[in-house]
Amino acid sequence: MIEYVFGLAVRVLLTDENGKVLIIKRSTDSKTNPGKWELPGGKVDQGESFDHALIREVLEETNLKIALDHVVGASEQNLPLIRAVHIIMSGKIEEGELNLSSEHDGYAWVFLENLPDYELADWLQDYVMNQAHILNSEEDNNRGKTDSRDILKPWVGTIRTSMDKILGKK
């Protein structure tokens, strides 16, 4: 017996020239994660490729045209009847001026290490923490209590390296 129906969502990690990541704040009227911060993106429609869906969703949400680079991770979100799988890709802004749709109440450009300062959507919080724990598991076992900023450090370095390649810095 299947407990959940699986749904696919796609998200993008966009950085500016200073290495800050774009996060957007869900509307307080949202059915899931109201008022929480997330990466731009959304659901993949039936018969739609995930890259086309991501480009479409980002344009709808932010008015930005983007180009995609590669997959940087995945996360899942358990809703009452649906388990949403979020594919997270890196990308860059090709053109457009940031202008949010009514689905979101705000945006911020933040350094990855400052993500703990924001109330993140459950799937993004889980992804960040899971990646940090995987990369830092041996060190965590030896230290006892760990600050979330310490956990993020190796993950931040991995994403920064990826983004530097995209931006042609390395």
N, C-alpha and C positions, 0 to 999 in steps of 0.2 A: 504494500500500500504506500503510495506517495504522500508524504506529509506536506510538502511544499511544491508549488509550481515555480520553476526557475524563470527569472527575468534577467535581461541583460541591460546594463547601463554602462555608459562610457564617460570618462572624465579626462580632463587635460591639465597638465602641469605647465603653465605659462610663466615665463620669467621676463622681467624687464632688464634694461641695460645695467642695473645695479645688482642683479642676482636675486631680486625679490620675486616672490610667487604671488600670483593673483588668486585671492579667495573671495567668494561672494557669500553674502548673508541671505539665507532663505527668508521669505516672507513669514511673518507671524501667523498668517492664515494657512500655511502649508500643512498638508496632511501628515507628512513625515518630517521630522527634525525642524519644526518651526523655530525661526529665529537663530538657527545655528549656521555656522560657517562651513563651506564646502568648496571643492574645485568646480569650475564650470563644466557643464555636460548634462547628460540626462539619458532617458530611455532610448533603446533601439527599437524602431518600429518593425513589425513583421515584414520580412522580405528586404529589409534595408541592411546594407553593409555597416559594420560598426564604425569604420572611418568616416563614411558619409554622414552617419547619425551624429557623430561627434562634431564634425564641421558645422552641420545644420544646427545642433543644439547650442553651440557656442555663439553662432551668429544670432539666433533667436534671443538668447539670454543677455548677450553683451554688446551686440552690434559689431563684433570683431570678426574679421576673416582670418583664419589661421591655416597653417600648414603643420602636418603631423610628422613626428620623427619616429619614435619607437615606443614600445610598451615598457613602462617602468614598474608595473606591479598590478596587483588585483586585490580586491577586498570583497567581502560579502556582507549583506544586510538582511537580517531576518525580520520580515514584516508578518502580520497575522496569517496571511495565506501564501505569501510570495517570498522566496529567497532571491534577492537581487544580487547579482554578481556585477561588481564594478571593475571594468578594465581601465587602468590609468595609463595614459600615454603622455609623452613629452611633446611639446609643440612650440611654435613661435607665431607671433602676430605678424600677419602679412600686411593688413591695412585695416582702417576703421578707427573710430573714436569710441572709447568705452561709454556705453549708454545702456543701463540695465533695464530689463523687462520688468513687468509687475510681479514676476515670480520671486524677485529678490529685492531686499530693502537697502542693501549697501554693499560696498566692496572695499578691499584693502590690499595693498601690496606689502607683503611681509617677508622677512627673512625666515627660512625654514626653522631655524632654532627658536623663533618667537611664536611658532604655532601653539605651544601650550598656553599662551596668553589669551587665546580665543576659545570660545565654546564651540567645538567642532561637531559636525554631523557624526552620528555613531559610526558609520562605515569608515569615515576618514580617520577618526580617533583610533579605531581598532587597527586600521592599516598602519598608521604611524607607529603605534605602540608595538604591534607585531613585528614590523620590520626592525625596529630598534632592538627588540628582545632577541630576535634571531641573530642579528649582527653582534650583539653584545652579551650573549648568553653566558659565556665563560666568565667574563668580568663581573656580571651581575651576581653569579653564584658565589664569588669571592668577596663581595662587598656588603651584602646584607641589604639595607634600605637604600634605594636609588631614587634620585631626583629625576623627574621626567625630562629635564633639560640634558642631564647626563646621558640618558638613554638615547636621546635623539642625535647626539654628536656623530656617531659612525654613519647613521642613515643620512644625515645632512651632507656629510662628506661624499657619500656615494652619489647622491642626487646632484650635488654641485659638480662633480666630475662629469657626469652625463650632460648637464646643462652647459658646462664650459665647452664641451665638444660641439654641441649644437650651435653655440654662439661663436665658434671658431677661436676660442681663447687658448686651446691646447691642441 
